[in-house]
C-alpha cells in the first residue's frame, strides 16, 4: 500500500463512514483519522525494481527504556517496535477502513458488545510457537497486569466482560456494554499480539528483555539509550492485507540509533551516516531539502500537543487561572516559528484529523488582555518584576518535558515567554522519556507537555476519565458520564454529539491546554523507497527497500 499525496479525505467524510459502519453496511470497517494524506510519501520514488537485502539505519531522538510494544507510548521507540508485532487488524491510513491482518475476518454484534475474530492459520511467533485463540485470550487477560506503562491497553479493554476461546482459531471478546472504539483498537500496536511465553513474563522483564511476537522483524539487540537492532524474520508470510509485498520483508536489518541532538541527526542524514531521521523541525527543513533529502509528513490524529495540567494542584484548581493560561498562548506564533511546514495550531483538544473533531478555535484564540483580566479577577496581582503573586505566593508553574521531539524545547520556550507577558512564571524541567509513566502515576507535577496519537476519539476517555488512570487528576463530574456514553453508543450521530460535548467541556474548563497539532515529519534519503506511514502516523517498514 502506497499512500498518495492527493488522497486526502476530509474530516467531514468520517461521520458518514461511521454511520455506515453502525448501520451494519460496513460490518468490517471502522472510522479513523480524517485529513490523513502524506507529503513525499514513498520517498526516493517508486520507480525501479524493488531489491531485497541491506540495512536501514534510522536516527531517533530518545529511548523509552522499554522494548515491549504493549508498554511503549513514545514515537521514537514505537517506530522500531511496531516492526516486531502484528495486530489482529490493520487500518487503512487513507480511508480509515479496518482491514484483515492476523484475523482474516470478524463479526460484530448489532449492539457492538461482542466481537468475534477468525484467526489466520499457520502464523507463528519468533519463538516458534503458534498463534491460537488461547494466545489472544492470554494477551488480553494479561493487560490489567501491565501497570503504569499499560494505561493505553487497559483503556482499550476497559469494560471487557470476557474473552472466550470458541475454537483453536476463533476468539470472542464480550463487553459489558456497547463498545464503539474496540475494533479500531485491535489495529493498534498497543494491542499487538505476543507469544504465550512472553505474556507470562513480568512487565519489567518484557521491557528489559523484549518479547517474542509474529512481526516481519525480530529484536536482535537492545542497548539502552543507544540503539535497537532488528533482523528480518525468515519465513514471515502473514502480513497485513494493506501491504504491497507478500511474504518476508525486503530489508535484512533495521538499526535505530538514539541521537538526542537534532542538529547531529540532520548532519548524519546529510552525510549518509544514517538513512532516515525522525522529528524534523522547521529549522532543519531547508538544509535537508538542499541536500536532496525527501521530507515526509503526516498529521497525527488524537490528542494534540498540550500542557497537561495537574488539576489537583491548588494553583490549578482555579478555573480562571487555567482559562487565563489557555488564552495567553499564541499558538500561531509557535507553529510558524518551530513546527514543520503543514503543522496547524490546536483548535480543540483533538486534532482536526481525528473522527468527531469539533472546531473550538474561538475558545482558544490568543487574547492576552482577557488572560490578564481573568488573573486579576482571581486575585493575582503583578509585582515589580511583572510576575503575579497572591497571598505572598508567586504565580509559578513547572512544566515537565521530554527530549523525544526536536520541537519540544523551542515550543515550550515560546510558551514560557508568552505566559511571562501576562504575569505567569514558567519553569521548564527536562526529564527522560523513560520517566513519563512514573511521573504520571506519582502525580508530582504541575504540567506535562505531550500528546497522544490515536485514530479514534475514545482517546479522550483514556486520557481524561476519572474512572480510568486520571493522570491529570480531574475531579469526577459530568465529563465522566459523557466520555463513558460516547464509548458505549452504537449510534454514529449520537456519538458525534457526545464527543463534541466532551471536547467542549475539556476546552471550556481548560482541564488541559491545547497548543498545536502534531505533524510528524521524517527526513528520508533518496535511496530509501516505500517508507510509508500507517494510520496513526507511525511507520511501516515491511515494504521498504534500499536501492
N, C-alpha and C positions, 0 to 999 in steps of 0.2 A: 504494500500500500504506500503510495507516494502522495503526500498532501500537496495540493495545488494551491498556489497563492491566490487564485481567483475564486476558489471555493470557500466563500465566507458567508455562511448562513447568518442571518441577522437574529438578534435576541428575540424579536417578535415571533419567529418561527417556532421557538421551543415550546411555548404553551400549547400550540396546535399539535405538535408531536406528542406531548404528554397526554393531551386529551384523547388522541387516538389510542395510545397505549392503554389508558384507563378503560376505554370502551371495549377493549379486547381485540381491536382490529390489528394492533401491532403487538401481539402477545409476547413476542420475544425481543421487544425493544424497550428502551428507557431513555428519558431525555437527559441531555448533558449540557455542556457549555454552548454558548451562543456563537459570538463572533470569534471563531477559532481558526481562522486561516493562518498561514505561516508566511514569513518573508524569507526568501532564499532557501526554501525547503529543498532537500535533496542536494546539499551543497556539493560543489565540484562538478555539477551537471550529471545528467543521467545518460549521456552518450557513451559509447564504447561498451565493450564486453565486460561484464562483471567477472572479477577474479577472486578465487579463493586463496586464503593464506594471509600472512602478515600480522603485524601488531599495531593496534591503535593506542596511542598514548594521549590521555585526556587529563588536563590540569584543572583541579578544583581548588577552592579556597580554604576548605576546612574538612575535618573528620568528625563525625558524630560520636565516635568512640564506641560504636556498636556495629556488628555485621549481621544482624538479624533483620530481614525486611519487615517483619511484623512489628518491630520496635523502633524503627527509624523514621524521623519526620523531616530531616533536613535534605534539601535538594542535592547538595554536594555529594552526599552518601547514597541517596536514592538512585542517582544516575548509574552507579555501579551495581547496586544490589537488585535493581529491577531486572537486570540481565540474568540473574540466577534463579528467579522464582516465576512460576506460571500461576495464573489465576483461573478460576472456573470460567470466567467470561472475559471478553475484551470490549472496549468501547471505541467506536469509530470517531476519530477526532474531528471529522468533517461534518458528520450528520448527528452524532450523539447516539446512534443505534448500538444496542448491545449485541455482540456477535460471539459465536462459539470459540472456545479455547479448550480448556480441559474438559469442560462439559460440551458435549456435541449438541445437546438440546435441553430444554427445560420447560416446565409447566408452572404457571402461576394461577392460584385460585382466584375466582372472581372478586373475592373480598380482600385480596392481597395479604392474606395471613399465612399462606402455605406456598413454599417454593420447592419444587421437586427437580433435581438435577440428574441428568443421564450422562454418566461419565464416558469418556473415550476409553477404549480397551488398549492395552499394550503400552501404557505410559509407565515409565519407571523414574525413580529418583536417582540422584547421583551416587547413593549408597547401594544401589542395586535393587531396592525394594520396590514393590508395585503400588501404583495409585489405586486405591479402592474407596468405596463409600465409607468404610470404617476409618480410614485415614482422614478423610474430610471431616467426619464427625469428631475425631480426636482433636483436629486443629481448632475447630470452632468451640469445642467444650473447654479447651485449654486457655482461651482468650482471657477469661477473668483472672487467670494466674499471672498474666504478664506484668501487672503492677503499673508503676508510674509511666513507663515507656510504651504501654499498650493502650493508652487512652483512646486513640482513634479507633482501633479494632473493637474495643469494648463498646464504644458509642454505636458502631455499625451493627453490633449484635445485641444491643440493649432491647429488652422485652422479649427475647427468644424464650419460647416455651420448651421446645425440644428439638434435637437433631437426631433423626432416625435413619438407620440403615434399612432400606427397603429390600435391596439385594446387593450383591457384591459391587455393582456399578451404578446403583441408584441410591441417592441420599435425599432425604426430605427435611427441610427446615421449617418449623412452625413457630409463629409468633403469637403472643397473647392478644394482639390487636393488629389491624392493618398496618403494613409497613411499606410506605411508598418508596423508600430510599434503598431497600436492601438489594434489589437486582443490580443496580449500578455499583453498590458497594462490593459486590463479588468480582468486579473488574479491577479493583484496586490492588496495588502491591501489598497493602496492609493486610488484606485477607488472602494473600498468596498462600498456596498450599505447600507445606513442608512434610518431610518424611515422618513416619511413626517414631523412629528413633530420635529425631530432632525434637519432636513435640515433648518427649519425655525429659529433655534437658531442662534445667532451671533457666529462667530468663537471663541470668547473669552468664551462664555457660553458653547460651545461644549468642549473646552479644560478643563474647570474647573469642569463642571458638568457631563461630559461624554455624550454618545449618546445611543439611542435605536437602536440595529441592530438585525440581524437574526441569529447570530452565535451560536455555541453549548454551549457557556458560556456567562454569563451576568455580567457586572460590578456591584459589590455589595458595594465596599468601595474603596475610593482613599484617601490616606493620603500623601500629597506632600512630596517628599524626604524620605519617609519611606516605603510605601507599596501600592500595587494594589491587591485587592482581587476579585476573580471571582467565581461565583457559576454556577453549571450545569443548563442549560436551559431545563426545563421539557417539554416533547413533541417534542423536536427537531427531525425532520425526513426528512431533505433535504440536507444532507451533500454532499461533493464533491464526484464525481464518483471514485476518486482515493483512498478514504478511505476504509479500510477493514471492519470496523464496520458500520452497518446501525443503524439509529435512534440516540438516545441520547449518549453522551459521557460516558466513564466508570467512570471517576473521578467525585466526588461530588463538590470538591472545588480546586481552584488554588490560591496560595498565592505567590506573587512576592515581595520579601523583598529587599530593597535597602541597600547594604553593600559595601560601597566605597572601603575599603581596600582589595586588592587581597588576602593577607595572611589570613585575617579573613574569607573571603569566603571559601578559601581552608580548613581552620580548621573547619569551620562549617559543611562542607560536610563530612570530615573525622570523625567527632564526631557524625554525624547523626542528627544534628540540622536542616539541610536542605537536600533536596533530589537531587538537581541539582544546578550547578552554571554555569554562563556564563563567557566568556572571559578568558579562561585558558591560561596562558603564559607558556613559556618553563621552567621558574624557578620552577613552581609548578607541572610539569608533573610527576616527579619521585616520589614525596611524595604521589600524588593521586593514581598512579599505585600501589605503595606498600600497600596502604590502601584498595586495591580491587575495586577502583572506575573505571568505564568504561569511557574512553575518546572518544568522538565522534567528528569528524571533517569533514568539507566540505569546499571546495574552493568557495569563493563568486564571482559570475560574476559581471561585471560592472566596474566602475572607481576604480582604485587601491588607496591604501593609498598614499597621495601625499601632498606636500607643495603647497597649492592653493594660488598662488601669486596674489597680487593686482596690476594688470598691469598699474594702473593709478598713482602709486607712482613714483615720479621722479627717485628714485634709480632703480626701476624695469622696467622702460620704456626702458632701455638699454638692448638690446637682448644679448650682450656679458656678462653682469652681470648675467642674467638669465641662459644662457648656462654654465657659469662657475660654478654656484651653482649646476647645473644638473650633471656635470661630476665630481664634488668634493665629491660626496656621494658614499660611499662603501656600496652598497645595500646588497651584500652577507654577509658582517660582521654583519649588522643589523639583517638579517634573522637568521643567525647562533647563534647570541647572545640572541635575545629577543623573536622571534616569535615561535609558536608551531611547532612541527615536521610536515613536509609536506608543510610548507609555502614556497613561492618562491619569489625571487627578481622581481620587476617590469621589464618587457621587453617591455612595451608600456604603454599608459595611460589607456588602457583596460586590464583586467586580461585575462589570456590565456583561461579561461573557458567561455568567452563571445563570442557569434556569431560574425564572421567577424573580430576577433582579428588578428593583424599583429605583428610579432616579429620584434621589433625595438631595440633589446638588444644592438646592436653595437653602437647605438646613446646614450645609457645610461651607457656605460662602464665606470668604475671607472678610472679616469685619472687626478690625482691632478696636474700633470705638465701642462696639457692642461688648467686646470682651472686657474692656476697662469698666464699662458700666455695670456688668454682671459682678465683677470683682468688688467694685465699690459697694454694691448692694449687699454683698456677702460679708462686708466689714473689713476687707483687706485694703489698707492704705499704703500708698507709695512712700518710700523713705528717700533719703538724700541720694542714695545710690541707684534709685529707680526701682529697686526690688520692694515688693509689698510685704507688709507684716500685719499681724493681728495678735493682740494679747502677748506681745513680746516675741512671737514666733515668726520666722521668715517664711514666705510662700515659696518653698523649695521642693523640687521633685527630682528624684533619681530615676533615670531611665536605664534599665539593663539592656544591653545589645550584644550581638554575636557577630563575629567576623566571617560569616558564611556567605556574604554577598558584598561585592565591591561598592555597592550603592549605600550600604547601611550607615557607615560613619558620616559621609558628607551630607546625607539626607538629614540625619539627626543634628548635625552641627547647624544646619539651617533652621530646623525646628527650635533648637536652643536659642538662636538669635531672635527668631520671631516671638517666642514666648517672653524673652527678656524685655522686648519692646513694650509689653503690656504689664510688666512687673512680676513675672514668674521666673524664678531661678531654676535652671535645669542642669543637673549634674549627669554626665554620661559615664556609665560604668560598663566597660567591656568584660565579657565573660566568654568562656569556651563553649561552643555549641553542645558539647557533651554534658554540660551542666544544666541544660534547659529544663529537663524533666524534674531534676532535684529542686531547682528554683521554683518552678510552678507548683509542685506539690507542697513545698515548705511554706510558701506564701510570704517570704521575707523580701518583698519588692514593692516599689511604688508603681512602676510601669515597666512593661516588657515590649520591646519593638519586635514585630514579626508579622507573619501572615500564615494562612493555612490554605493549601490548594486542594480543592475537590470539585468535581463537576456535578454537584448536587447541592441544593440549598440546605439540606439537612445538616450541613457543616455548622450551621448556626446553633442547632440543638447540641451537637457535640461540644461546641466551644462555650456556650453561654447558659445552658440549662443548669439550674442549681440542683437538679436531680441526678446529674452525672458528675463529672470531675469538678466543675465550678472553679476552674483555675483562677478566674478573676474576681472571685468572692462576691458575686452579686447577691442581693437579698432576694429570697423567694418572693414571687409575686406573679402578676398577670403574664409576664413574658413566658414563664414556665408552661402555663396552660396552652398558650399559642404555639410554642415550639413542639409540645407533645402532640397537639392536634394536627399540625401540618405533616408530621411523620406518619400519622395514623389514617389520614384521609385518602380514599381511593378516587376522589373526585378532583380532577385536574384544576377546574376553575376555583373550587373551594380552597385547594391547596395554594393556588396563586394568591388568593386573598389573605390567607393566614401567613404566608411567607412575607407578603408586603407588610402586614401588621407587625410581624416580628422585627423587620428592618426598621420600621418607623419607631417602635419602642426603644430599640437599641440606640438609634441615632438621636432621637429627641431627648433621651435621658443621658446621652453621652457616656454610656457604660464603658465603651472603648472609643478611641478617637481615630476614625478612618483618615488615612493620609493619601495614599497613592496605590494604584493598581500595579500588581507585579507584571512586568513584561520580561519574560525570560529571553535573554539574548546570548547566543553562543557564537564564538569565533571558530570557524572550521577551515582547515587547509584545503586548497584546491584538489589535492589528490584523494580526498575523502569523499565518497559517494554514498548517497542514500542514508545519511544520518538524520533520522526523522523524529519528530515529536509524536508522543501519544496523547491521549485525550486530556491528561492532567498536566500537560506541558513538560513532562519528563521525557527521556529519550529511549528509543528502541533501537538496538544495535544488531539484531539478528540479520537484517537486510543490508547492513553497512559493509562496504568493501573499499579497498585502497588500490589505486592504480593510476 
